[in-house]
Amino acid sequence: MINSMFQKGYIPWNKGKKSSQEIRDKISASIRGEKNPNFGKKFSEEWRKKLSESHMGQVHSPVSDETRLKMRAAQLHNIFIICVQCEKEFRTCKSRQKNNVKYCSMDCRNESYKGRKQSLETIRKRTIGNFKWGRKVSKKMWKDKNKELVNHYTRVYRARKRGAGGSYSLQEWEDLKKKYNYMCLCCKRFEPEIRLAADHVFPISKGGSSNIENIQPLCARCNSQKYISSIDYRSLVFTYG
């Protein structure tokens, strides 16, 4: 039968009590040194055998069946492998063993890779991966650096997709904005207060082209308000400018 002190909810008699320093010194002195009643005594083999037999099968703390199952599952899940580099035994789980774990630490792995020659297949895969990643990064960096050119290509592509004939270069668009001092020809506001957009004087839906002669700089709001109207603000600027 298990002693009551090992049962759940047992409260020791001295819980919350503090012994004086004198009592602590006496207990400490009685455990070690000559004051210990067993100091200098040697137990006989017969006594040791009896003491060992009395402890056989003794359970000091109760373990539930659920805990025993968890312990058993953990023992079955873990396996021991010898490290290829340092030749030390280390513990791992079966799920990691599927990934062909060979080293106990990253230091052993890096040490084993020193001076090793890679196969041509590994070099080819790594080169292709680095090339794709580098091309993707360089493409993004180029777009961030040349936003105006990217926006120009986008405008030309959209106009061509809608069936507009002709085209204009980025330099022609910059010269046109400079000609009107970077001003919206409708509301007379300037950059950078606004952002100029290329507006087609004669809309593409009515057969207008994308040549620079059919382009006028308007802000986004004025371009949206104009919609599909055929209004040439350039003549108004020349008339009232």
C-alpha positions as a Markdown table, in Angstrom:
| # | Residue | x | y | z |
|---|---|---|---|---|
| 1 | Met | 0.0 | 0.0 | 0.0 |
| 2 | Ile | 1.3 | 3.4 | -0.9 |
| 3 | Asn | 2.1 | 5.8 | 1.9 |
| 4 | Ser | -0.2 | 8.7 | 2.4 |
| 5 | Met | 2.6 | 11.2 | 1.9 |
| 6 | Phe | 2.8 | 10.1 | -1.8 |
| 7 | Gln | -0.9 | 10.5 | -2.4 |
| 8 | Lys | -2.4 | 13.5 | -4.2 |
| 9 | Gly | -3.4 | 16.4 | -1.9 |
| 10 | Tyr | -1.1 | 15.3 | 1.0 |
| 11 | Ile | 0.0 | 18.4 | 3.1 |
| 12 | Pro | 3.2 | 18.0 | 5.2 |
| 13 | Trp | 2.9 | 18.8 | 8.9 |
| 14 | Asn | 5.7 | 21.4 | 8.7 |
| 15 | Lys | 4.4 | 23.3 | 5.7 |
| 16 | Gly | 4.8 | 27.0 | 6.2 |
| 17 | Lys | 6.9 | 26.6 | 9.4 |
| 18 | Lys | 10.4 | 27.9 | 9.6 |
| 19 | Ser | 13.1 | 26.4 | 11.9 |
| 20 | Ser | 15.5 | 28.5 | 13.8 |
| 21 | Gln | 19.2 | 28.7 | 12.8 |
| 22 | Glu | 20.2 | 26.8 | 15.9 |
| 23 | Ile | 18.0 | 23.8 | 14.9 |
| 24 | Arg | 19.3 | 23.9 | 11.4 |
| 25 | Asp | 22.9 | 23.8 | 12.6 |
| 26 | Lys | 22.1 | 20.8 | 14.8 |
| 27 | Ile | 20.5 | 18.9 | 11.9 |
| 28 | Ser | 23.3 | 19.6 | 9.6 |
| 29 | Ala | 25.9 | 18.5 | 12.2 |
| 30 | Ser | 24.1 | 15.3 | 12.9 |
| 31 | Ile | 24.1 | 14.3 | 9.3 |
| 32 | Arg | 27.8 | 14.6 | 8.6 |
| 33 | Gly | 30.9 | 14.0 | 10.7 |
| 34 | Glu | 31.5 | 12.1 | 13.9 |
| 35 | Lys | 28.1 | 13.1 | 15.4 |
| 36 | Asn | 26.4 | 10.9 | 12.8 |
| 37 | Pro | 25.5 | 7.6 | 14.6 |
| 38 | Asn | 26.5 | 5.6 | 11.5 |
| 39 | Phe | 29.9 | 7.4 | 11.2 |
| 40 | Gly | 32.7 | 4.8 | 10.6 |
| 41 | Lys | 30.4 | 1.8 | 10.5 |
| 42 | Lys | 30.4 | -0.6 | 7.6 |
| 43 | Phe | 27.4 | -2.6 | 6.7 |
| 44 | Ser | 27.9 | -6.4 | 6.3 |
| 45 | Glu | 27.1 | -8.1 | 3.0 |
| 46 | Glu | 24.2 | -9.8 | 4.6 |
| 47 | Trp | 22.7 | -6.5 | 5.7 |
| 48 | Arg | 23.2 | -5.0 | 2.3 |
| 49 | Lys | 21.5 | -7.9 | 0.7 |
| 50 | Lys | 18.5 | -7.6 | 3.0 |
| 51 | Leu | 18.3 | -3.8 | 2.3 |
| 52 | Ser | 18.4 | -4.4 | -1.5 |
| 53 | Glu | 15.7 | -7.0 | -1.3 |
| 54 | Ser | 13.5 | -4.8 | 0.7 |
| 55 | His | 13.7 | -2.1 | -1.9 |
| 56 | Met | 13.0 | -4.4 | -4.9 |
| 57 | Gly | 9.6 | -3.6 | -6.5 |
| 58 | Gln | 9.0 | -0.5 | -4.4 |
| 59 | Val | 7.3 | 2.4 | -6.1 |
| 60 | His | 8.1 | 5.8 | -4.5 |
| 61 | Ser | 5.6 | 7.8 | -6.5 |
| 62 | Pro | 2.4 | 6.7 | -8.2 |
| 63 | Val | 2.4 | 6.8 | -12.0 |
| 64 | Ser | -0.8 | 6.8 | -13.9 |
| 65 | Asp | -1.5 | 4.6 | -16.9 |
| 66 | Glu | -1.8 | 7.6 | -19.1 |
| 67 | Thr | 1.7 | 8.8 | -18.1 |
| 68 | Arg | 3.1 | 5.3 | -18.7 |
| 69 | Leu | 1.7 | 5.3 | -22.2 |
| 70 | Lys | 3.2 | 8.7 | -23.0 |
| 71 | Met | 6.6 | 7.5 | -21.7 |
| 72 | Arg | 6.3 | 4.4 | -23.8 |
| 73 | Ala | 5.4 | 6.3 | -26.9 |
| 74 | Ala | 8.3 | 8.7 | -26.4 |
| 75 | Gln | 10.7 | 5.8 | -26.1 |
| 76 | Leu | 9.4 | 4.2 | -29.3 |
| 77 | His | 9.4 | 7.6 | -31.2 |
| 78 | Asn | 13.1 | 8.4 | -30.4 |
| 79 | Ile | 16.0 | 6.5 | -31.9 |
| 80 | Phe | 19.7 | 6.7 | -31.4 |
| 81 | Ile | 22.1 | 7.3 | -34.4 |
| 82 | Ile | 25.9 | 7.6 | -34.5 |
| 83 | Cys | 27.2 | 10.9 | -36.0 |
| 84 | Val | 29.2 | 10.5 | -39.2 |
| 85 | Gln | 31.7 | 13.2 | -38.3 |
| 86 | Cys | 32.4 | 13.0 | -34.5 |
| 87 | Glu | 31.2 | 9.3 | -34.1 |
| 88 | Lys | 29.1 | 10.2 | -31.0 |
| 89 | Glu | 25.7 | 8.7 | -30.4 |
| 90 | Phe | 22.9 | 11.2 | -30.4 |
| 91 | Arg | 19.1 | 10.9 | -30.1 |
| 92 | Thr | 16.7 | 11.9 | -32.8 |
| 93 | Cys | 13.1 | 11.1 | -33.8 |
| 94 | Lys | 11.8 | 8.9 | -36.6 |
| 95 | Ser | 10.3 | 11.8 | -38.5 |
| 96 | Arg | 13.7 | 13.4 | -38.8 |
| 97 | Gln | 15.2 | 10.2 | -39.8 |
| 98 | Lys | 13.1 | 10.3 | -43.0 |
| 99 | Asn | 15.2 | 13.3 | -44.0 |
| 100 | Asn | 18.4 | 11.2 | -43.7 |
| 101 | Val | 19.8 | 12.9 | -40.6 |
| 102 | Lys | 23.5 | 12.0 | -40.3 |
| 103 | Tyr | 25.0 | 14.7 | -38.0 |
| 104 | Cys | 24.4 | 15.6 | -34.4 |
| 105 | Ser | 24.9 | 19.3 | -34.9 |
| 106 | Met | 25.5 | 22.0 | -37.6 |
| 107 | Asp | 29.2 | 22.2 | -36.6 |
| 108 | Cys | 29.7 | 18.6 | -37.5 |
| 109 | Arg | 27.9 | 19.1 | -40.8 |
| 110 | Asn | 29.9 | 22.1 | -41.8 |
| 111 | Glu | 33.1 | 20.4 | -40.8 |
| 112 | Ser | 32.3 | 17.4 | -43.0 |
| 113 | Tyr | 31.6 | 19.6 | -46.0 |
| 114 | Lys | 35.1 | 21.2 | -45.9 |
| 115 | Gly | 37.1 | 20.1 | -48.9 |
| 116 | Arg | 34.3 | 18.1 | -50.4 |
| 117 | Lys | 33.8 | 18.3 | -54.2 |
| 118 | Gln | 30.2 | 18.7 | -55.4 |
| 119 | Ser | 28.8 | 16.7 | -58.2 |
| 120 | Leu | 28.0 | 18.4 | -61.5 |
| 121 | Glu | 24.3 | 17.8 | -61.0 |
| 122 | Thr | 24.4 | 19.6 | -57.6 |
| 123 | Ile | 26.3 | 22.5 | -59.2 |
| 124 | Arg | 23.9 | 22.7 | -62.1 |
| 125 | Lys | 20.8 | 22.8 | -59.8 |
| 126 | Arg | 22.4 | 25.5 | -57.5 |
| 127 | Thr | 23.5 | 27.6 | -60.5 |
| 128 | Ile | 20.0 | 27.5 | -62.0 |
| 129 | Gly | 18.4 | 28.4 | -58.7 |
| 130 | Asn | 20.8 | 31.3 | -58.1 |
| 131 | Phe | 20.3 | 32.6 | -61.7 |
| 132 | Lys | 16.5 | 32.6 | -61.4 |
| 133 | Trp | 16.6 | 34.3 | -58.0 |
| 134 | Gly | 19.2 | 36.8 | -59.2 |
| 135 | Arg | 17.2 | 37.6 | -62.4 |
| 136 | Lys | 14.0 | 38.1 | -60.3 |
| 137 | Val | 15.8 | 40.5 | -57.9 |
| 138 | Ser | 17.6 | 42.4 | -60.6 |
| 139 | Lys | 14.3 | 42.8 | -62.5 |
| 140 | Lys | 12.6 | 44.3 | -59.4 |
| 141 | Met | 15.6 | 46.6 | -58.8 |
| 142 | Trp | 15.5 | 47.8 | -62.4 |
| 143 | Lys | 11.7 | 48.5 | -62.2 |
| 144 | Asp | 12.2 | 50.5 | -58.9 |
| 145 | Lys | 15.0 | 52.5 | -60.6 |
| 146 | Asn | 13.1 | 53.2 | -63.9 |
| 147 | Lys | 9.5 | 53.8 | -62.8 |
| 148 | Glu | 8.9 | 56.5 | -65.4 |
| 149 | Leu | 10.0 | 54.1 | -68.2 |
| 150 | Val | 7.9 | 51.3 | -66.8 |
| 151 | Asn | 4.8 | 53.5 | -66.7 |
| 152 | His | 5.5 | 54.7 | -70.2 |
| 153 | Tyr | 5.7 | 51.1 | -71.5 |
| 154 | Thr | 2.5 | 50.3 | -69.6 |
| 155 | Arg | 0.6 | 53.2 | -71.3 |
| 156 | Val | 1.9 | 52.3 | -74.8 |
| 157 | Tyr | 0.9 | 48.6 | -74.2 |
| 158 | Arg | -2.6 | 49.5 | -73.1 |
| 159 | Ala | -3.2 | 51.8 | -76.0 |
| 160 | Arg | -1.9 | 49.2 | -78.5 |
| 161 | Lys | -4.2 | 46.6 | -76.8 |
| 162 | Arg | -7.2 | 48.9 | -77.4 |
| 163 | Gly | -6.3 | 49.0 | -81.2 |
| 164 | Ala | -4.6 | 52.5 | -81.3 |
| 165 | Gly | -2.1 | 53.0 | -84.1 |
| 166 | Gly | 1.2 | 54.8 | -83.8 |
| 167 | Ser | 3.3 | 55.3 | -80.7 |
| 168 | Tyr | 5.6 | 57.8 | -79.0 |
| 169 | Ser | 8.8 | 57.6 | -77.0 |
| 170 | Leu | 9.5 | 58.5 | -73.4 |
| 171 | Gln | 11.7 | 61.4 | -74.6 |
| 172 | Glu | 8.9 | 62.8 | -76.7 |
| 173 | Trp | 6.6 | 62.7 | -73.7 |
| 174 | Glu | 9.2 | 64.5 | -71.5 |
| 175 | Asp | 9.7 | 67.2 | -74.2 |
| 176 | Leu | 5.9 | 67.7 | -74.4 |
| 177 | Lys | 5.6 | 68.2 | -70.6 |
| 178 | Lys | 8.6 | 70.5 | -70.7 |
| 179 | Lys | 7.0 | 72.6 | -73.5 |
| 180 | Tyr | 4.1 | 73.4 | -71.3 |
| 181 | Asn | 6.2 | 73.8 | -68.2 |
| 182 | Tyr | 4.9 | 70.6 | -66.6 |
| 183 | Met | 1.4 | 72.1 | -66.4 |
| 184 | Cys | -2.1 | 70.5 | -66.7 |
| 185 | Leu | -3.6 | 72.3 | -69.7 |
| 186 | Cys | -7.1 | 72.1 | -68.2 |
| 187 | Cys | -6.8 | 73.2 | -64.5 |
| 188 | Lys | -3.5 | 75.0 | -64.9 |
| 189 | Arg | -1.8 | 73.3 | -61.9 |
| 190 | Phe | 1.8 | 72.2 | -62.0 |
| 191 | Glu | 3.8 | 69.2 | -61.0 |
| 192 | Pro | 4.6 | 67.9 | -58.4 |
| 193 | Glu | 1.3 | 69.2 | -57.0 |
| 194 | Ile | -0.3 | 66.9 | -59.6 |
| 195 | Arg | 0.8 | 64.0 | -61.6 |
| 196 | Leu | 0.5 | 64.5 | -65.4 |
| 197 | Ala | -1.0 | 61.8 | -67.6 |
| 198 | Ala | -0.9 | 61.4 | -71.3 |
| 199 | Asp | -4.4 | 62.2 | -72.6 |
| 200 | His | -5.5 | 61.4 | -76.2 |
| 201 | Val | -7.1 | 64.6 | -77.8 |
| 202 | Phe | -9.2 | 62.4 | -80.1 |
| 203 | Pro | -10.0 | 59.2 | -78.0 |
| 204 | Ile | -8.9 | 55.8 | -79.1 |
| 205 | Ser | -12.6 | 54.7 | -79.1 |
| 206 | Lys | -13.3 | 57.2 | -81.8 |
| 207 | Gly | -10.3 | 56.3 | -84.0 |
| 208 | Gly | -7.6 | 58.4 | -82.4 |
| 209 | Ser | -3.9 | 57.4 | -82.7 |
| 210 | Ser | -1.1 | 57.2 | -80.1 |
| 211 | Asn | 1.2 | 59.6 | -82.0 |
| 212 | Ile | 2.7 | 62.5 | -80.0 |
| 213 | Glu | 0.6 | 64.9 | -82.1 |
| 214 | Asn | -2.6 | 63.4 | -80.5 |
| 215 | Ile | -1.2 | 63.6 | -76.9 |
| 216 | Gln | -1.7 | 66.4 | -74.4 |
| 217 | Pro | -0.7 | 66.5 | -70.7 |
| 218 | Leu | -3.6 | 66.5 | -68.3 |
| 219 | Cys | -3.8 | 65.6 | -64.6 |
| 220 | Ala | -5.6 | 62.4 | -63.6 |
| 221 | Arg | -8.8 | 64.3 | -62.5 |
| 222 | Cys | -9.1 | 66.4 | -65.6 |
| 223 | Asn | -8.4 | 63.4 | -67.8 |
| 224 | Ser | -11.2 | 61.5 | -66.1 |
| 225 | Gln | -13.6 | 64.4 | -66.4 |
| 226 | Lys | -12.8 | 64.7 | -70.2 |
| 227 | Tyr | -13.7 | 61.1 | -70.7 |
| 228 | Ile | -14.3 | 60.5 | -74.4 |
| 229 | Ser | -14.8 | 64.1 | -75.4 |
| 230 | Ser | -12.6 | 65.5 | -78.2 |
| 231 | Ile | -11.3 | 68.7 | -76.5 |
| 232 | Asp | -8.0 | 70.2 | -77.6 |
| 233 | Tyr | -6.7 | 72.2 | -74.6 |
| 234 | Arg | -3.6 | 73.0 | -76.5 |
| 235 | Ser | -5.4 | 75.5 | -78.7 |
| 236 | Leu | -6.8 | 77.2 | -75.6 |
| 237 | Val | -3.4 | 77.6 | -74.1 |
| 238 | Phe | -2.1 | 79.1 | -77.3 |
| 239 | Thr | -5.2 | 81.4 | -77.4 |
| 240 | Tyr | -5.1 | 82.6 | -73.8 |
| 241 | Gly | -1.5 | 82.0 | -72.9 |
